[in-house]
């Protein structure tokens, strides 16, 4: 979920070709949840599964869509979440409750033959397991794509990679990258293309967007500290839905007038267990790990073995691997480490 700044922040539309030669740090969990949500049976709402009943939607998305991005000349690094801060516990519990309610509504939609309801509620039941994460890392490394295991939030680690000059931008759907200080982020990267409009029969073309932190701060007339305050007022993963009655525009007005954290939050009713100052400090100085550029050698034999073990079409896998070979996987410099 994360913070939603879309009402006051806009991105610059990009063509995929604009990203040729750029290295992007992809928010792995964000992308995997997208794949689990989108790649499903239209009529049952079930994710793709193999003959052993194992979910494969995440592998399908990573393998085929990542290959397409690589064919467009991008270099990718997938950054995985680590241990979340303790004050994120209630958010996790809330998401579990939402999934439980969605599963109940999904069963009802199936009984009623409500195709749109099936699609909508099935997406809300998505759950990423430890096994899926392990499979995803194995698949990416076999493709010659580096993975980084963040000590805490993946977006914080991605922001460090951007600001250290290791990558060009952070790739995520969440605005949290900006609050963590990423100087540049790209949205819509792994879902670019035609997508169905929720609850309608229309389709919309989704394109990548670039958001630069300096430009955002200049447009809003704030510094990064006050941008973090805006995010907390609106609502983050650590205080879901934010302060009651405060939207993006009123939050912007508050921080412009209040300036300091104490003055801003003295004017609102704070109903959360975690003090705003603790959330503020986490965004400003999150746990990250330093890393260097190494190299990852693709293992196409292992890659094919992973895909065939999950019942993917051998012919299509072979064709995709051939496309991967043409991108020069395993020959370029890339991030090597899995941080523990």
C-alpha positions as CSV (number, residue, x, y, z in Angstrom):
1,X,0.0,0.0,0.0
2,X,2.3,2.8,1.2
3,X,1.6,6.5,1.1
4,X,-0.5,7.9,-1.7
5,X,0.8,11.3,-3.0
6,X,-0.9,11.1,-6.4
7,X,-3.3,14.0,-5.7
8,X,-0.4,16.5,-5.3
9,X,2.5,14.8,-7.1
10,X,2.6,14.0,-10.8
11,X,5.2,12.0,-12.8
12,X,6.7,12.6,-16.2
13,X,5.5,10.0,-18.8
14,X,8.3,7.9,-20.3
15,X,8.6,5.5,-23.2
16,X,10.3,2.2,-22.4
17,X,13.0,3.1,-24.9
18,X,13.9,6.1,-22.7
19,X,15.2,3.7,-20.1
20,X,17.6,1.9,-22.5
21,X,21.0,1.5,-20.8
22,X,19.6,2.5,-17.3
23,X,19.9,0.3,-14.2
24,X,16.7,0.1,-12.2
25,X,16.3,-1.2,-8.6
26,X,13.0,-3.0,-8.6
27,X,10.9,-3.3,-5.4
28,X,10.7,-7.1,-5.5
29,X,7.8,-7.6,-3.1
30,X,5.8,-4.8,-4.9
31,X,6.2,-6.5,-8.2
32,X,5.6,-10.0,-6.9
33,X,2.3,-8.9,-5.4
34,X,1.3,-7.3,-8.7
35,X,2.0,-10.6,-10.5
36,X,0.0,-12.6,-7.9
37,X,-2.8,-10.1,-8.2
38,X,-3.0,-9.8,-12.0
39,X,-1.9,-13.2,-13.3
40,X,-5.0,-15.3,-12.4
41,X,-7.7,-17.4,-14.0
42,X,-10.4,-14.9,-15.1
43,X,-13.4,-17.2,-14.1
44,X,-12.2,-18.8,-10.9
45,X,-9.9,-16.0,-9.6
46,X,-7.3,-18.6,-8.8
47,X,-3.6,-17.8,-9.4
48,X,-1.7,-20.0,-11.9
49,X,-0.8,-23.3,-10.4
50,X,1.2,-26.3,-11.4
51,X,0.2,-30.0,-11.2
52,X,1.4,-30.2,-7.6
53,X,-0.8,-27.3,-6.6
54,X,2.0,-24.8,-6.2
55,X,1.3,-21.2,-7.2
56,X,3.3,-20.1,-10.2
57,X,1.9,-16.6,-11.1
58,X,5.0,-14.9,-9.5
59,X,7.3,-17.0,-11.6
60,X,5.4,-16.3,-14.8
61,X,5.5,-12.6,-14.2
62,X,9.2,-12.5,-13.3
63,X,10.3,-14.7,-16.2
64,X,8.3,-13.3,-19.1
65,X,7.9,-9.7,-18.1
66,X,11.4,-9.3,-16.8
67,X,12.7,-10.7,-20.1
68,X,10.7,-8.1,-22.0
69,X,12.2,-5.3,-20.0
70,X,15.7,-6.7,-20.5
71,X,15.1,-6.8,-24.3
72,X,14.4,-3.1,-24.1
73,X,18.0,-2.5,-23.0
74,X,17.5,-2.1,-19.2
75,X,19.6,-3.5,-16.5
76,X,17.6,-4.7,-13.4
77,X,18.3,-5.3,-9.8
78,X,15.6,-6.8,-7.6
79,X,15.5,-5.7,-4.0
80,X,13.7,-7.9,-1.4
81,X,12.3,-6.7,1.9
82,X,13.9,-7.8,5.1
83,X,12.6,-7.5,8.7
84,X,9.9,-4.8,8.9
85,X,10.0,-2.3,11.8
86,X,8.1,-3.5,14.9
87,X,5.5,-0.8,14.5
88,X,4.4,-2.3,11.2
89,X,2.8,-5.2,13.0
90,X,-0.7,-3.7,13.1
91,X,-0.5,-3.1,9.3
92,X,0.4,-6.8,8.8
93,X,-2.5,-7.9,11.0
94,X,-4.9,-5.5,9.2
95,X,-3.8,-7.0,5.8
96,X,-4.4,-10.5,7.1
97,X,-8.0,-9.5,8.1
98,X,-8.6,-7.9,4.7
99,X,-7.4,-11.1,2.9
100,X,-9.8,-13.1,5.1
101,X,-12.7,-10.9,4.3
102,X,-11.8,-11.0,0.6
103,X,-11.7,-14.8,0.6
104,X,-15.2,-14.9,2.0
105,X,-16.5,-12.4,-0.6
106,X,-14.7,-14.4,-3.3
107,X,-16.5,-17.6,-2.4
108,X,-19.8,-15.8,-2.6
109,X,-18.9,-14.2,-6.0
110,X,-18.0,-17.7,-7.3
111,X,-21.4,-19.1,-6.2
112,X,-23.2,-16.2,-7.9
113,X,-21.1,-16.4,-11.0
114,X,-20.0,-12.7,-10.6
115,X,-17.0,-12.6,-12.9
116,X,-16.1,-9.0,-12.0
117,X,-16.5,-9.8,-8.3
118,X,-14.3,-12.9,-8.7
119,X,-11.6,-10.8,-10.3
120,X,-11.8,-8.0,-7.7
121,X,-11.9,-10.1,-4.6
122,X,-9.3,-12.7,-5.9
123,X,-6.8,-9.9,-6.2
124,X,-7.3,-8.9,-2.6
125,X,-6.5,-12.5,-1.4
126,X,-2.9,-12.4,-2.7
127,X,-0.3,-13.7,-0.2
128,X,3.4,-13.9,-0.8
129,X,5.0,-16.9,1.0
130,X,8.6,-17.5,2.1
131,X,8.7,-20.3,-0.5
132,X,7.6,-18.0,-3.3
133,X,10.3,-15.5,-2.3
134,X,13.0,-18.2,-2.4
135,X,11.8,-19.4,-5.8
136,X,11.8,-15.9,-7.1
137,X,15.4,-15.3,-6.0
138,X,16.5,-18.6,-7.6
139,X,14.8,-17.7,-10.8
140,X,16.2,-14.2,-11.0
141,X,19.8,-15.4,-10.3
142,X,19.4,-18.1,-12.9
143,X,18.4,-15.4,-15.4
144,X,21.6,-13.5,-14.6
145,X,19.7,-10.8,-12.7
146,X,21.1,-9.7,-9.3
147,X,19.1,-9.7,-6.1
148,X,19.7,-7.7,-3.0
149,X,18.3,-8.7,0.4
150,X,17.5,-5.5,2.3
151,X,17.9,-5.6,6.1
152,X,14.5,-3.9,6.4
153,X,12.3,-2.2,3.9
154,X,13.3,-2.8,0.2
155,X,12.4,0.7,-0.8
156,X,14.8,2.2,1.7
157,X,17.6,-0.1,0.3
158,X,16.6,0.9,-3.2
159,X,16.8,4.6,-2.3
160,X,20.3,4.0,-0.9
161,X,21.3,2.3,-4.2
162,X,20.0,5.3,-6.2
163,X,21.6,7.9,-4.1
164,X,24.9,6.0,-4.0
165,X,25.0,6.0,-7.8
166,X,24.8,2.2,-8.0
167,X,21.5,2.4,-10.0
168,X,19.7,5.1,-11.9
169,X,16.3,4.9,-10.3
170,X,14.1,3.0,-7.9
171,X,11.2,1.1,-9.6
172,X,8.0,0.8,-7.5
173,X,4.3,1.6,-7.5
174,X,4.6,3.1,-4.0
175,X,5.5,6.7,-3.3
176,X,7.5,5.6,-0.2
177,X,10.7,5.6,-2.3
178,X,10.5,9.4,-2.2
179,X,10.0,9.5,1.6
180,X,13.1,7.3,2.0
181,X,15.0,9.8,-0.1
182,X,15.3,8.2,-3.5
183,X,16.4,11.0,-5.9
184,X,14.6,9.3,-8.8
185,X,11.9,6.7,-9.1
186,X,10.0,5.0,-12.0
187,X,6.4,3.9,-11.6
188,X,4.5,1.3,-13.7
189,X,7.6,-0.4,-15.0
190,X,6.5,-4.0,-14.5
191,X,2.8,-3.4,-15.4
192,X,3.3,-1.4,-18.5
193,X,0.8,-2.2,-21.3
194,X,-3.0,-2.5,-21.6
195,X,-4.9,-3.0,-18.4
196,X,-8.6,-3.4,-17.7
197,X,-10.2,-0.6,-15.8
198,X,-11.7,-1.9,-12.5
199,X,-15.4,-2.6,-12.7
200,X,-15.6,-1.5,-16.3
201,X,-15.1,-3.2,-19.7
202,X,-12.7,-0.4,-20.8
203,X,-8.9,-0.8,-21.1
204,X,-6.3,1.8,-20.4
205,X,-2.7,2.0,-21.6
206,X,-0.3,2.2,-18.7
207,X,3.1,3.8,-19.3
208,X,6.1,4.3,-17.1
209,X,6.4,7.5,-15.2
210,X,9.5,9.2,-13.8
211,X,9.4,11.1,-10.5
212,X,12.4,13.2,-9.4
213,X,12.6,14.1,-5.7
214,X,14.1,17.6,-6.3
215,X,11.3,18.4,-8.7
216,X,8.6,17.2,-6.4
217,X,10.1,19.2,-3.5
218,X,10.3,22.3,-5.6
219,X,6.7,22.0,-6.9
220,X,5.3,21.6,-3.4
221,X,7.6,24.2,-1.8
222,X,8.8,21.8,0.9
223,X,11.9,20.0,1.9
224,X,12.3,16.2,2.3
225,X,11.5,16.4,6.1
226,X,8.2,18.1,5.4
227,X,7.5,15.6,2.6
228,X,7.8,12.9,5.2
229,X,5.4,14.7,7.5
230,X,2.9,15.0,4.6
231,X,3.2,11.2,4.0
232,X,2.6,10.5,7.7
233,X,-0.4,12.8,7.9
234,X,-1.9,11.1,4.8
235,X,-1.1,7.6,6.0
236,X,1.8,5.2,5.6
237,X,2.3,1.5,6.1
238,X,3.1,2.4,9.7
239,X,-0.1,4.5,10.3
240,X,-2.6,3.2,7.7
241,X,-5.2,5.7,6.4
242,X,-3.4,8.5,8.3
243,X,-4.9,11.3,10.4
244,X,-8.6,11.4,10.2
245,X,-9.9,14.2,8.0
246,X,-6.5,15.0,6.5
247,X,-6.0,14.6,2.8
248,X,-2.9,15.4,0.6
249,X,-3.9,19.1,0.1
250,X,-4.7,19.8,3.7
251,X,-1.5,17.9,4.8
252,X,0.5,20.2,2.5
253,X,-1.1,23.2,4.0
254,X,-0.4,22.0,7.5
255,X,3.3,21.4,7.0
256,X,3.8,24.7,5.2
257,X,2.3,26.5,8.2
258,X,3.7,24.3,11.0
259,X,7.1,23.6,9.6
260,X,8.4,21.6,12.6
261,X,7.3,18.1,13.4
262,X,6.1,19.1,16.9
263,X,4.1,22.1,15.6
264,X,2.5,20.1,12.8
265,X,1.3,17.2,14.9
266,X,0.2,19.4,17.8
267,X,-2.6,20.6,15.5
268,X,-4.0,17.1,14.7
269,X,-5.5,14.2,16.7
270,X,-3.0,11.3,16.6
271,X,-4.8,8.0,17.1
272,X,-1.9,5.6,16.5
273,X,0.2,3.7,19.0
274,X,3.5,4.7,17.4
275,X,4.4,8.3,17.9
276,X,4.8,10.3,14.7
277,X,8.4,11.2,15.5
278,X,9.4,7.5,15.5
279,X,7.9,7.0,12.1
280,X,9.5,10.2,10.9
281,X,13.0,9.0,12.0
282,X,12.5,5.6,10.4
283,X,11.8,7.3,7.0
284,X,14.7,9.7,7.5
285,X,17.3,7.2,8.7
286,X,16.2,3.7,7.7
287,X,18.3,0.5,8.1
288,X,20.2,-0.1,4.9
289,X,23.3,-2.2,3.8
290,X,26.2,-1.0,1.7
291,X,26.9,-3.1,-1.3
292,X,29.3,-3.2,-4.3
293,X,28.9,-4.1,-7.9
294,X,29.9,-7.6,-8.7
295,X,28.7,-10.0,-11.4
296,X,26.1,-12.7,-11.8
297,X,26.5,-15.4,-14.4
298,X,23.2,-16.7,-15.9
299,X,22.6,-20.4,-15.6
300,X,20.1,-21.2,-18.3
301,X,20.2,-24.9,-17.6
302,X,19.0,-24.3,-14.0
303,X,16.5,-21.7,-15.3
304,X,14.9,-24.2,-17.6
305,X,14.8,-26.8,-14.9
306,X,13.0,-24.4,-12.5
307,X,10.4,-23.5,-15.1
308,X,9.8,-27.1,-16.3
309,X,9.5,-28.3,-12.7
310,X,6.5,-25.9,-12.4
311,X,4.9,-27.2,-15.6
312,X,5.6,-24.2,-17.9
313,X,5.6,-24.9,-21.6
314,X,9.1,-26.2,-22.7
315,X,8.8,-24.7,-26.1
316,X,7.9,-21.2,-24.7
317,X,10.6,-21.5,-22.1
318,X,13.2,-22.3,-24.7
319,X,12.1,-19.4,-26.9
320,X,12.3,-17.0,-23.9
321,X,15.7,-18.3,-22.9
322,X,16.9,-17.6,-26.4
323,X,15.7,-14.1,-26.1
324,X,17.5,-13.8,-22.8
325,X,20.8,-15.0,-24.4
326,X,20.5,-12.2,-27.0
327,X,20.4,-9.6,-24.2
328,X,23.9,-10.7,-23.0
329,X,22.9,-12.0,-19.6
330,X,25.9,-12.9,-17.5
331,X,28.3,-10.7,-19.4
332,X,27.6,-7.3,-17.8
333,X,28.5,-6.0,-14.3
334,X,25.7,-6.4,-11.8
335,X,25.0,-6.6,-8.1
336,X,26.0,-10.0,-6.7
337,X,25.3,-10.1,-3.0
338,X,22.4,-11.5,-1.0
339,X,22.7,-9.6,2.2
340,X,21.8,-11.6,5.4
